[in-house]
Amino acid sequence: MYETLEIDIDKGIATVWMNRPDVHNAFNTQLIAELTEACQELDADDAVRVVVLGGRGKSFSAGADLNWMKAAGEAGEADNFADAMKLAGMLRTLAELRKPTIARVHGAALGGGMGLASACDLCVAGEQAVFATSEVRLGIIPAAIGPYVLRAIGARQALRYFQSAERIDAARAVHIGLVHECVATEELDAKVAEIARALLQGGPRAQAEAKELIAAVANRPLSDALVEDTARRIARLRATPEAREGLGAFLEKRPPAWVSKV
């Protein structure tokens, strides 16, 4: 179905491989469109519980395709805005998936590639991975990826890296909050599989609601309204079939239905 992607689905885990290895999985119009469509399809597939994003070849993603960027530089503002909105829409679609997402990063994750890693819920990187928001060295800014990178590393770190475009090695990426786990490259798939299996133990609706909870409470001041909102969220979920199944399975010392279906 896709020319720039390969998708493998096994036991509830969908792995989306960006497949433009000759250009280090750099973005172009087609990859952006196909990745948007793939995310929408996987989000609608109840058999898919976890989505992993990786890259074929030597790199996760080197950011924007040079030919695409050259064409953008020769286009007017209106055309550039349309292209930027497609990229921003793809990143938002990935970030707002109602199921857990894992970035599997090896090699380069530069510019938009770092944006993809940040838009996923979790990031697991090989020890040779390298990240950068390199846009200022091209006279532009990491605008579309900005909300996701800021969410991952915070404004203070972004003030440095958005302006310096320094390369960030995997160990440093862990330190600043961009990467959750850094492992030897040959152990990358095993670590991703380990985390994916852990994610499969959670209730699918509960995980979707957990993502919404974080979005609702992050960086908000504690207030009566916020406390009431959190209470309403748990009260609503306690009455769902998924919650009743989860509690019943715990008391009966058996796996819940969502685990046995995988």
One Martini backbone bead per residue (centre of mass of N, CA, C, O) as a GRO file, in nm:
protein
  262
    1MET     BB    1   0.053   0.065  -0.016
    2TYR     BB    2   0.350   0.166   0.029
    3GLU     BB    3   0.658   0.337  -0.067
    4THR     BB    4   0.788   0.460   0.229
    5LEU     BB    5   0.667   0.202   0.374
    6GLU     BB    6   0.672  -0.040   0.646
    7ILE     BB    7   0.438  -0.292   0.782
    8ASP     BB    8   0.437  -0.460   1.098
    9ILE     BB    9   0.224  -0.722   1.241
   10ASP     BB   10   0.252  -0.845   1.592
   11LYS     BB   11   0.076  -0.907   1.854
   12GLY     BB   12  -0.026  -0.584   1.857
   13ILE     BB   13   0.240  -0.490   1.697
   14ALA     BB   14   0.330  -0.198   1.520
   15THR     BB   15   0.572  -0.157   1.260
   16VAL     BB   16   0.709   0.145   1.136
   17TRP     BB   17   0.889   0.180   0.835
   18MET     BB   18   1.108   0.379   0.713
   19ASN     BB   19   1.179   0.359   0.334
   20ARG     BB   20   1.465   0.571   0.272
   21PRO     BB   21   1.782   0.487   0.288
   22ASP     BB   22   1.930   0.668   0.065
   23VAL     BB   23   1.810   0.936   0.258
   24HIS     BB   24   1.768   0.873   0.562
   25ASN     BB   25   1.455   0.919   0.584
   26ALA     BB   26   1.363   1.160   0.445
   27PHE     BB   27   1.153   1.405   0.389
   28ASN     BB   28   0.853   1.412   0.199
   29THR     BB   29   0.548   1.435   0.075
   30GLN     BB   30   0.496   1.125   0.078
   31LEU     BB   31   0.584   1.050   0.365
   32ILE     BB   32   0.391   1.236   0.510
   33ALA     BB   33   0.129   1.116   0.395
   34GLU     BB   34   0.178   0.814   0.475
   35LEU     BB   35   0.216   0.855   0.780
   36THR     BB   36  -0.058   0.973   0.832
   37GLU     BB   37  -0.229   0.734   0.725
   38ALA     BB   38  -0.108   0.511   0.903
   39CYS     BB   39  -0.189   0.629   1.176
   40GLN     BB   40  -0.494   0.627   1.124
   41GLU     BB   41  -0.524   0.321   1.075
   42LEU     BB   42  -0.400   0.219   1.345
   43ASP     BB   43  -0.597   0.370   1.535
   44ALA     BB   44  -0.856   0.205   1.406
   45ASP     BB   45  -0.710  -0.062   1.504
   46ASP     BB   46  -0.789  -0.283   1.757
   47ALA     BB   47  -0.544  -0.491   1.713
   48VAL     BB   48  -0.377  -0.243   1.781
   49ARG     BB   49  -0.168  -0.140   2.067
   50VAL     BB   50   0.120  -0.081   1.932
   51VAL     BB   51   0.356   0.175   1.816
   52VAL     BB   52   0.636   0.153   1.598
   53LEU     BB   53   0.916   0.369   1.510
   54GLY     BB   54   1.127   0.336   1.219
   55GLY     BB   55   1.443   0.278   1.032
   56ARG     BB   56   1.593   0.220   0.750
   57GLY     BB   57   1.914   0.157   0.771
   58LYS     BB   58   2.136   0.402   0.915
   59SER     BB   59   1.863   0.566   0.986
   60PHE     BB   60   1.596   0.715   1.106
   61SER     BB   61   1.620   1.053   1.053
   62ALA     BB   62   1.739   1.346   0.857
   63GLY     BB   63   1.474   1.480   0.776
   64ALA     BB   64   1.483   1.682   0.521
   65ASP     BB   65   1.466   1.687   0.198
   66LEU     BB   66   1.661   1.859  -0.017
   67ASN     BB   67   1.466   1.882  -0.259
   68TRP     BB   68   1.227   1.983  -0.095
   69MET     BB   69   1.371   2.236   0.020
   70LYS     BB   70   1.441   2.367  -0.249
   71ALA     BB   71   1.150   2.402  -0.344
   72ALA     BB   72   1.063   2.575  -0.103
   73GLY     BB   73   1.269   2.811  -0.156
   74GLU     BB   74   1.113   2.873  -0.446
   75ALA     BB   75   0.864   2.934  -0.300
   76GLY     BB   76   0.601   3.058  -0.163
   77GLU     BB   77   0.433   3.118   0.125
   78ALA     BB   78   0.177   2.954   0.064
   79ASP     BB   79   0.320   2.686  -0.007
   80ASN     BB   80   0.478   2.663   0.256
   81PHE     BB   81   0.234   2.649   0.442
   82ALA     BB   82   0.111   2.391   0.327
   83ASP     BB   83   0.356   2.210   0.389
   84ALA     BB   84   0.373   2.269   0.695
   85MET     BB   85   0.088   2.157   0.763
   86LYS     BB   86   0.148   1.864   0.686
   87LEU     BB   87   0.370   1.818   0.891
   88ALA     BB   88   0.211   1.904   1.142
   89GLY     BB   89  -0.015   1.691   1.103
   90MET     BB   90   0.160   1.439   1.130
   91LEU     BB   91   0.270   1.490   1.415
   92ARG     BB   92  -0.009   1.505   1.551
   93THR     BB   93  -0.110   1.226   1.478
   94LEU     BB   94   0.111   1.079   1.632
   95ALA     BB   95   0.075   1.220   1.917
   96GLU     BB   96  -0.262   1.141   1.916
   97LEU     BB   97  -0.257   0.868   1.965
   98ARG     BB   98  -0.445   0.620   2.157
   99LYS     BB   99  -0.170   0.477   2.151
  100PRO     BB  100   0.120   0.355   2.205
  101THR     BB  101   0.451   0.502   2.143
  102ILE     BB  102   0.764   0.411   1.968
  103ALA     BB  103   1.090   0.511   1.933
  104ARG     BB  104   1.334   0.371   1.704
  105VAL     BB  105   1.671   0.469   1.749
  106HIS     BB  106   1.910   0.513   1.487
  107GLY     BB  107   2.138   0.712   1.439
  108ALA     BB  108   1.988   0.960   1.277
  109ALA     BB  109   1.803   1.250   1.443
  110LEU     BB  110   1.712   1.511   1.245
  111GLY     BB  111   1.508   1.740   1.305
  112GLY     BB  112   1.238   1.579   1.214
  113GLY     BB  113   1.349   1.325   1.356
  114MET     BB  114   1.335   1.451   1.640
  115GLY     BB  115   1.032   1.503   1.622
  116LEU     BB  116   0.939   1.210   1.609
  117ALA     BB  117   1.066   1.118   1.877
  118SER     BB  118   0.896   1.331   2.045
  119ALA     BB  119   0.600   1.243   1.953
  120CYS     BB  120   0.651   1.009   2.100
  121ASP     BB  121   0.612   0.862   2.405
  122LEU     BB  122   0.866   0.692   2.336
  123CYS     BB  123   1.237   0.649   2.365
  124VAL     BB  124   1.465   0.436   2.186
  125ALA     BB  125   1.827   0.409   2.191
  126GLY     BB  126   2.111   0.388   2.049
  127GLU     BB  127   2.440   0.462   2.134
  128GLN     BB  128   2.481   0.596   1.825
  129ALA     BB  129   2.292   0.807   1.849
  130VAL     BB  130   2.174   1.123   1.691
  131PHE     BB  131   2.088   1.461   1.768
  132ALA     BB  132   1.897   1.749   1.615
  133THR     BB  133   1.840   2.106   1.582
  134SER     BB  134   1.947   2.220   1.258
  135GLU     BB  135   1.794   2.466   1.122
  136VAL     BB  136   1.969   2.733   1.169
  137ARG     BB  137   2.193   2.639   0.955
  138LEU     BB  138   1.950   2.707   0.726
  139GLY     BB  139   1.769   2.962   0.824
  140ILE     BB  140   1.579   2.818   1.029
  141ILE     BB  141   1.311   2.655   1.216
  142PRO     BB  142   1.164   2.432   1.470
  143ALA     BB  143   0.841   2.456   1.445
  144ALA     BB  144   0.671   2.190   1.406
  145ILE     BB  145   0.849   2.037   1.636
  146GLY     BB  146   0.847   2.214   1.894
  147PRO     BB  147   0.619   2.100   2.086
  148TYR     BB  148   0.764   1.815   2.120
  149VAL     BB  149   1.044   1.896   2.217
  150LEU     BB  150   0.952   2.062   2.458
  151ARG     BB  151   0.808   1.826   2.598
  152ALA     BB  152   1.080   1.663   2.632
  153ILE     BB  153   1.310   1.911   2.728
  154GLY     BB  154   1.230   2.191   2.742
  155ALA     BB  155   1.302   2.526   2.733
  156ARG     BB  156   1.594   2.542   2.834
  157GLN     BB  157   1.717   2.340   2.628
  158ALA     BB  158   1.600   2.471   2.371
  159LEU     BB  159   1.762   2.736   2.384
  160ARG     BB  160   2.015   2.590   2.298
  161TYR     BB  161   1.945   2.386   2.050
  162PHE     BB  162   1.788   2.584   1.859
  163GLN     BB  163   2.061   2.771   1.830
  164SER     BB  164   2.317   2.567   1.802
  165ALA     BB  165   2.280   2.270   1.671
  166GLU     BB  166   2.379   2.055   1.837
  167ARG     BB  167   2.490   1.756   1.905
  168ILE     BB  168   2.317   1.464   2.046
  169ASP     BB  169   2.378   1.222   2.231
  170ALA     BB  170   2.238   0.957   2.386
  171ALA     BB  171   2.323   1.024   2.675
  172ARG     BB  172   2.226   1.319   2.668
  173ALA     BB  173   1.930   1.254   2.591
  174VAL     BB  174   1.867   1.128   2.862
  175HIS     BB  175   1.937   1.371   3.048
  176ILE     BB  176   1.710   1.571   2.893
  177GLY     BB  177   1.447   1.360   2.815
  178LEU     BB  178   1.430   1.233   2.521
  179VAL     BB  179   1.536   0.958   2.641
  180HIS     BB  180   1.462   0.657   2.809
  181GLU     BB  181   1.654   0.451   2.638
  182CYS     BB  182   1.995   0.319   2.638
  183VAL     BB  183   2.149   0.102   2.398
  184ALA     BB  184   2.278  -0.125   2.238
  185THR     BB  185   2.223  -0.170   1.915
  186GLU     BB  186   2.180  -0.491   1.939
  187GLU     BB  187   1.943  -0.423   2.178
  188LEU     BB  188   1.704  -0.258   2.063
  189ASP     BB  189   1.479  -0.463   1.994
  190ALA     BB  190   1.456  -0.591   2.275
  191LYS     BB  191   1.372  -0.332   2.427
  192VAL     BB  192   1.122  -0.266   2.265
  193ALA     BB  193   0.978  -0.537   2.322
  194GLU     BB  194   0.969  -0.510   2.630
  195ILE     BB  195   0.794  -0.252   2.637
  196ALA     BB  196   0.560  -0.352   2.465
  197ARG     BB  197   0.476  -0.581   2.658
  198ALA     BB  198   0.406  -0.393   2.891
  199LEU     BB  199   0.183  -0.234   2.738
  200LEU     BB  200  -0.009  -0.487   2.691
  201GLN     BB  201  -0.112  -0.495   3.000
  202GLY     BB  202  -0.283  -0.264   2.939
  203GLY     BB  203  -0.551  -0.081   2.904
  204PRO     BB  204  -0.656   0.079   2.626
  205ARG     BB  205  -0.834   0.299   2.751
  206ALA     BB  206  -0.647   0.381   2.982
  207GLN     BB  207  -0.415   0.478   2.802
  208ALA     BB  208  -0.570   0.697   2.655
  209GLU     BB  209  -0.652   0.847   2.917
  210ALA     BB  210  -0.363   0.902   3.016
  211LYS     BB  211  -0.286   1.093   2.786
  212GLU     BB  212  -0.510   1.300   2.847
  213LEU     BB  213  -0.426   1.365   3.134
  214ILE     BB  214  -0.151   1.486   3.076
  215ALA     BB  215  -0.255   1.713   2.890
  216ALA     BB  216  -0.444   1.841   3.119
  217VAL     BB  217  -0.205   1.876   3.367
  218ALA     BB  218   0.028   1.990   3.236
  219ASN     BB  219   0.140   2.289   3.359
  220ARG     BB  220  -0.078   2.315   3.578
  221PRO     BB  221  -0.235   2.458   3.819
  222LEU     BB  222  -0.347   2.411   4.122
  223SER     BB  223  -0.700   2.339   4.146
  224ASP     BB  224  -1.026   2.284   4.178
  225ALA     BB  225  -1.074   2.213   3.879
  226LEU     BB  226  -0.848   2.002   3.854
  227VAL     BB  227  -0.936   1.810   4.077
  228GLU     BB  228  -1.217   1.755   3.959
  229ASP     BB  229  -1.124   1.639   3.690
  230THR     BB  230  -0.973   1.391   3.804
  231ALA     BB  231  -1.218   1.268   3.950
  232ARG     BB  232  -1.396   1.231   3.696
  233ARG     BB  233  -1.214   1.042   3.542
  234ILE     BB  234  -1.212   0.801   3.746
  235ALA     BB  235  -1.517   0.769   3.773
  236ARG     BB  236  -1.573   0.700   3.477
  237LEU     BB  237  -1.382   0.445   3.456
  238ARG     BB  238  -1.494   0.259   3.687
  239ALA     BB  239  -1.770   0.204   3.501
  240THR     BB  240  -1.624   0.028   3.307
  241PRO     BB  241  -1.565  -0.271   3.160
  242GLU     BB  242  -1.256  -0.258   3.182
  243ALA     BB  243  -1.240  -0.212   3.489
  244ARG     BB  244  -1.398  -0.463   3.574
  245GLU     BB  245  -1.206  -0.662   3.439
  246GLY     BB  246  -0.946  -0.582   3.588
  247LEU     BB  247  -1.046  -0.642   3.875
  248GLY     BB  248  -1.139  -0.932   3.829
  249ALA     BB  249  -0.863  -1.044   3.741
  250PHE     BB  250  -0.713  -0.977   4.000
  251LEU     BB  251  -0.896  -1.142   4.199
  252GLU     BB  252  -0.868  -1.415   4.003
  253LYS     BB  253  -0.580  -1.452   3.891
  254ARG     BB  254  -0.591  -1.324   3.589
  255PRO     BB  255  -0.595  -1.235   3.282
  256PRO     BB  256  -0.700  -1.005   3.099
  257ALA     BB  257  -0.859  -0.980   2.802
  258TRP     BB  258  -0.643  -0.794   2.655
  259VAL     BB  259  -0.418  -1.013   2.683
  260SER     BB  260  -0.552  -1.280   2.561
  261LYS     BB  261  -0.590  -1.148   2.263
  262VAL     BB  262  -0.268  -1.133   2.183
   0.00000   0.00000   0.00000
